[in-house]
């Protein structure tokens, strides 16, 4: 329902209560862009929560001034899964929880409404995620990543789609997503400690419990990162670690390698259209991704101190 007021109760159906959780840390200008976007959304959000990792730039106050509840945690205690699970437990009186990151920009006033609309239509949809468009300053590689992973057509995926889609069946992103709280709690919530990919781990559990995941292409935000080659290596090292940790669950839906190769071939094709140097740069990036991923798959035999240097999220390796 697209309204700035709380939805009225119709018949015997209790109106859905929505919550919004945002992990924050030294958000800077991102905070203002994000908060401006939230303020214009047509969906009525009953509770808004920022979990702030001891920002030093006034981020917590900015969110508090805009009606957010704020929980402050030490920077060292941030965990991709555990911190979001803290939000789940804090918002115990809502039905659907939206998760966002501080650096998204809402594309229009109905992004939130479109993201959560699927929950009233399908009882077996446990989660939804929106379309991420590249930021206006995105380089060719960042733009390709968003266009590849976030197509213009919506779909709802279940375990029956795993044969066709493989690992893509469990794709979701907590940069802009929503969960039915009861379903999330029933499968144990977000894992902790979590290197990253807490959303992917939960999506796998949903599929194995015959629940579905919705991709809402009309729920649009801008979100992208211009990663360096070294950052791509680290990110794909972490992806390799994640897939190694989820190997047993992944075995039931298909190998991830095929999707990775499809992405790399697509990136090379895009690069060829942007000048002769771009394919060379793309090959270097692809090599970094492939190497990082393969090393990450064997993280269990690598000293933790080395993993810490290779990873995009070093603090994780101090807790495992």
C-alpha atoms as one frame of an Amber mdcrd trajectory, in Angstrom:
protein
   0.000   0.000   0.000   1.535   3.291  -1.104   0.607   5.780   1.608   2.351
   7.979   4.093  -0.153   6.982   6.765  -0.367   3.607   8.532  -2.531   1.198
   6.524  -6.042   0.760   7.786  -7.141  -2.653   8.951  -9.481  -4.322   6.465
 -11.716  -7.177   7.518  -9.943  -9.508   9.940  -6.495  -8.978   8.427  -4.012
  -7.296  10.732  -2.069  -4.552   8.936   1.551  -5.401   8.225   4.091  -3.609
  10.382   7.388  -2.701   8.726  10.805  -2.099  10.229  14.031  -0.729   8.720
  17.530  -1.659   9.916  20.697   0.105   8.744  24.224  -0.675   9.996  26.159
   2.598  10.016  29.744   3.734  10.397  31.158   7.181   9.554  28.562   7.544
   6.816  29.473  11.136   5.907  27.560  12.437   2.887  26.056   8.978   2.351
  23.957   9.506   5.477  22.311  12.651   4.146  21.533  11.084   0.765  20.123
   7.998   2.454  18.031   9.873   4.997  16.659  12.239   2.355  15.547   9.179
   0.376  13.908   7.528   3.373  11.985  10.695   4.184  10.317  10.708   0.743
   9.224   7.061   0.674   5.488   6.407   0.449   5.632   3.293   2.645   4.917
   3.883   6.308   7.765   2.370   8.327   6.757   1.724  11.925  10.252   1.445
  13.384  13.585   2.620  12.012  16.815   1.416  13.601  20.455   2.325  12.979
  23.120   0.105  14.529  26.135   2.377  14.652  29.690   1.091  15.050  30.928
   4.033  17.149  31.043   6.580  14.324  33.237   9.602  14.931  31.572  11.954
  12.429  28.147  12.467  13.973  26.427   9.746  11.928  24.492   8.446  14.927
  23.093  11.896  15.693  22.062  12.447  12.072  20.017   9.244  12.107  18.602
   9.968  15.545  17.465  13.423  14.410  15.544  11.770  11.549  13.514   9.535
  13.859  15.757   6.493  13.952  16.342   4.525  17.088  20.110   4.128  17.465
  22.032   1.279  19.046  25.741   1.999  19.436  28.266  -0.845  19.417  32.080
  -0.866  19.572  33.652  -0.868  16.126  35.360  -4.167  16.947  31.993  -5.846
  17.599  30.540  -5.274  14.136  29.700  -8.521  12.385  27.823  -8.744   9.086
  25.459 -11.405  10.366  25.501 -10.781  14.105  24.890  -7.039  13.870  21.905
  -7.524  11.556  20.581 -10.248  13.830  20.768  -7.739  16.663  18.392  -5.616
  14.612  16.043  -8.569  14.105  15.885  -9.146  17.841  15.378  -5.459  18.613
  12.437  -5.091  16.220  10.384  -7.899  17.681   7.074  -6.098  17.105   7.288
  -5.826  13.292   6.281  -8.314  10.595   8.670  -7.421   7.772  12.192  -6.058
   8.257  13.932  -4.103   5.513  17.733  -4.084   5.546  19.722  -1.401   3.767
  23.265  -0.113   3.713  24.094   3.526   4.359  25.448   4.104   0.850  22.337
   3.332  -1.211  20.361   6.093  -2.907  16.647   5.575  -3.468  15.709   5.931
  -7.131  12.117   7.004  -6.466   9.502   7.367  -3.755   8.052   3.851  -4.104
  11.238   1.794  -3.809  10.371   0.571  -0.311   6.713  -0.015  -1.133   7.618
  -2.058  -4.199  10.202  -4.048  -2.261   7.708  -5.296   0.341   4.566  -5.595
  -1.795   5.255  -9.258  -2.537   4.744 -10.343   1.084   1.021  -9.607   0.982
   0.683 -11.535  -2.277   2.568 -14.761  -1.492   2.687 -16.448   1.904   5.652
 -18.630   0.925   7.910 -15.698   0.016  10.325 -15.278   2.916  12.568 -12.575
   1.475  12.773 -10.040  -1.307  15.493  -7.830  -2.696  15.476  -4.865  -5.001
  17.246  -3.817  -8.138  20.582  -2.070  -7.680  21.480   0.388 -10.402  25.059
   1.681 -10.687  25.904   5.060  -9.227  26.316   7.787 -11.812  30.103   7.752
 -11.276  30.399   3.971 -11.639  33.207   2.712 -13.867  32.515   0.181 -16.628
  33.235  -2.776 -14.356  31.063  -1.576 -11.476  28.229  -0.805 -13.895  28.523
  -4.243 -15.487  28.374  -5.969 -12.096  25.069  -4.253 -11.311  23.558  -4.791
 -14.751  24.547  -8.468 -14.752  23.193  -9.283 -11.293  20.124  -7.032 -11.335
  18.157  -7.429 -14.590  15.003  -5.404 -15.423  12.614  -8.352 -14.970  11.227
  -9.477 -11.597  11.087 -13.136 -10.592  10.320 -15.376  -7.634  12.687 -18.298
  -7.065  12.302 -21.511  -5.104  14.220 -24.754  -4.693  12.665 -26.000  -7.929
  14.597 -23.331  -9.825  17.981 -24.536  -8.574  18.419 -26.995 -11.441  18.010
 -24.145 -13.922  19.819 -21.381 -12.035  22.293 -23.202  -9.801  23.784 -20.976
  -7.114  21.964 -17.975  -8.600  18.752 -19.356  -7.108  19.988 -18.230  -3.680
  21.200 -14.787  -4.765  20.094 -11.889  -2.576  21.686  -8.694  -1.269  21.260
  -7.087   2.127  22.226  -3.750   0.621  18.498  -3.500  -0.114  16.343  -6.418
   0.988  13.377  -7.364   3.151  12.516 -10.440   5.222   9.391 -11.832   6.777
  10.518 -11.805  10.387   8.837 -15.064  11.427  10.469 -16.964   8.549  13.852
 -15.467   9.354  13.575 -16.419  13.022  12.316 -19.908  12.206  15.522 -20.774
  10.350  17.736 -19.370  13.112  18.315 -15.851  11.816  21.562 -14.540  10.370
  24.731 -16.548  11.078  27.399 -15.151  13.367  30.326 -14.751  13.179  29.962
 -13.978   9.488  32.713 -12.940   7.078  30.024 -11.688   4.714  27.240 -13.289
   2.688  24.934 -13.592   5.684  22.083 -12.906   3.258  23.179 -15.744   0.955
  23.393 -18.196   3.877  19.848 -17.363   4.946  18.590 -17.604   1.364  20.016
 -21.129   1.093  18.112 -22.132   4.230  14.907 -20.630   2.892  15.184 -22.652
  -0.316  15.865 -25.858   1.582  12.766 -25.156   3.685  10.578 -24.762   0.573
  10.330 -20.999   0.949  10.871 -18.604  -1.944  12.897 -15.464  -2.640  11.528
 -12.587  -4.702  13.544 -10.258  -6.889  11.619  -6.979  -7.203  12.994  -5.207
 -10.277  10.705  -2.204  -9.719  12.202  -1.588  -6.258  15.195   0.448  -7.386
  18.156   2.007  -5.607  21.567   3.150  -6.754  24.454   1.219  -5.263  27.866
   0.272  -6.672  31.580   0.238  -5.850  34.544   1.100  -8.072  36.836  -1.620
  -6.753  40.536  -1.721  -7.524  42.126  -4.948  -8.762  43.470  -5.626  -5.257
  40.003  -5.108  -3.778  38.503  -7.472  -6.352  41.025 -10.113  -5.286  40.058
  -9.677  -1.635  36.344  -9.720  -2.360  36.602 -12.923  -4.366  38.828 -14.474
  -1.726  35.950 -13.875   0.693  33.477 -15.348  -1.801  35.644 -18.443  -2.029
  35.659 -18.722   1.756  31.872 -18.331   1.871  31.278 -21.041  -0.724  33.700
 -23.372   1.034  31.847 -22.842   4.310  28.504 -23.480   2.612  29.715 -26.421
   0.532  27.225 -28.895   1.954  24.219 -26.659   1.346  25.477 -25.651  -2.082
  25.815 -29.276  -3.142  22.039 -29.508  -3.121  21.521 -26.674  -5.608  24.522
 -26.780  -7.931  28.147 -25.727  -8.253  28.921 -21.987  -8.161  31.753 -22.158
 -10.704  29.482 -22.090 -13.771  27.849 -18.822 -12.775  31.258 -17.295 -12.133
  32.504 -18.206 -15.594  29.347 -16.792 -17.176  29.984 -13.509 -15.372  33.623
 -13.348 -16.451  32.748 -14.007 -20.098  30.100 -11.299 -19.934  32.559  -8.805
 -18.449  35.101  -9.485 -21.178  32.454  -8.927 -23.844  31.501  -5.587 -22.280
  35.153  -4.572 -21.967  35.826  -5.111 -25.675  33.342  -2.359 -26.478  35.270
   0.215 -24.415  38.627   0.456 -26.155  41.634  -1.792 -26.518  43.023  -1.142
 -23.021  39.803  -2.082 -21.250  39.920  -5.800 -22.180  43.506  -5.950 -20.871
  42.361  -4.362 -17.622  39.430  -6.765 -17.550  41.726  -9.771 -17.972  43.802
  -8.559 -15.049  40.685  -8.151 -12.933  39.375 -11.553 -13.979  42.700 -13.109
 -13.083  42.610 -11.462  -9.659  39.045 -12.627  -9.062  39.739 -16.185 -10.166
  42.915 -16.441  -8.107  41.289 -14.924  -5.026  38.301 -17.226  -5.323  40.385
 -20.380  -5.707  42.619 -19.488  -2.770  39.564 -18.688  -0.669  38.066 -22.106
  -1.370  41.097 -23.588   0.435  41.149 -21.119   3.317  41.029 -23.908   5.917
  44.656 -24.886   5.212  45.904 -21.289   5.191  47.179 -19.644   8.403  44.634
 -17.241   9.866  47.184 -14.432   9.807  47.509 -14.843   6.028  43.720 -15.005
   5.563  43.447 -11.763   7.493  45.765 -10.036   5.008  43.970 -11.489   1.973
  40.422 -10.731   3.108  38.334  -7.602   2.542  37.142  -7.924   6.140  40.217
  -8.605   8.342  38.417  -8.349  11.749  36.529 -11.575  11.032  39.703 -13.616
  11.212  40.401 -12.422  14.746  37.139 -13.978  15.957  37.362 -17.423  14.308
